[in-house]
Amino acid sequence: THKYKIVKIFIFTLFSQAVYANYLVTDIGVLFEGTYSIASAINNSGQVVGYANTPEGQRGFLYSNGKIKNLGLLTGGTYSFATAINNNSQIAGTGDKQNGEERALLFQEDFIKDLGVLDGGKHSSASGINDSGVVVGASDSARGISAAMFVNGSVTSLQTFPAALVSKATGINNFGEVVGPVQVVSPVLPSTSAFLFNEDGMQLVGNSFERMTNVATDVNDRSTIIGSINSDAGILAFSYHAGVRTILGVLPGDFNSYSRGINNFGEIVGDSEKPLSPLPSRAFLYRNGNIIDLQSLVANGEGWNFTSAVDINDFGQIA
């Protein structure tokens, strides 16, 4: 097998309004004495969050106004990472406490808040945040691990689907719709399915009787859900809107694809892969029904291989 270390992360900034516009890439650097950084999300101000290494361990970071900042730790903690940022610069992430318990975190104005756990639980994690500051992720409890919502100091389980065994929330939009994967126990349903949680509770996405494992990763404000499905043709990125699933396909010569982020114009980013090849994955942009190798759109990308894209904002900037 081939192993790769991501040593830097980038912001891809649109500089042309052509149909297949070119991008300029910005290397956002690493934390002090670190060797790599990995992005998780970008907001409409072009702020990027993720995690990076330091001599003391892994730390969440914020990149803003040309500078990368260490977001710090809970008191006594040993690691942190940032997973999502909203348009008010509130950051969701995860880190550990002095006793080793993992907690969902909210980073805001140099303050770190432990978002807590479900009743009977010890560990939680955060994956998404909307512009109202509502955080979603997962928490354990006396009943197992379930998708969770963290808001106003309370933690609520979203796992209301009757056959659900384990679930995790991965994204939330500004209307409070939440998506993620759920494992179910059923003789007729796939073992893992994408779910949507809204005012009607937790429901499976698409035709659940296809018996194909699928997961959801994000949802935009137009209720378009993205994810990946394990089909006969391979693992394929998809979007789902108004009852219709669209398979995004793969880059030429590849076998699998994974959608990671979507903006409110329906533009999707992710990666396309060919396992065991010298370059096992390539970042893609899906726009206007076409899947495009992001490398081909970057004007100043000589010498770099762009292996994955995780998020895209409403101005077309990509992390």
Disulfide bonds with the S-S distance in Angstrom:
none
